[in-house]
Amino acid sequence: MITALRQQRAAHLANVQQVQNSPRKFIPQDADRAERTIATLNNQIAEIDGQIRRLEGRPAL
């Protein structure tokens, strides 16, 4: 279970990097969409981190 969560976390981090490094057109909606996507992925990463910490017996942050 922990291994699967760590793999999922790594995939989310890779997606964040991909969005951050993607060229953005000079349309405000594109930048807004990218920022929302990054925020969503970061929230999911935080949830995964909490699940991993609980499974390892450590307190969630």
Secondary structure as GFF3:
##gff-version 3
##sequence-region A 1 61
A	DSSP	alpha_helix	2	21	.	.	.	ID=ss1
A	DSSP	alpha_helix	28	55	.	.	.	ID=ss2
###
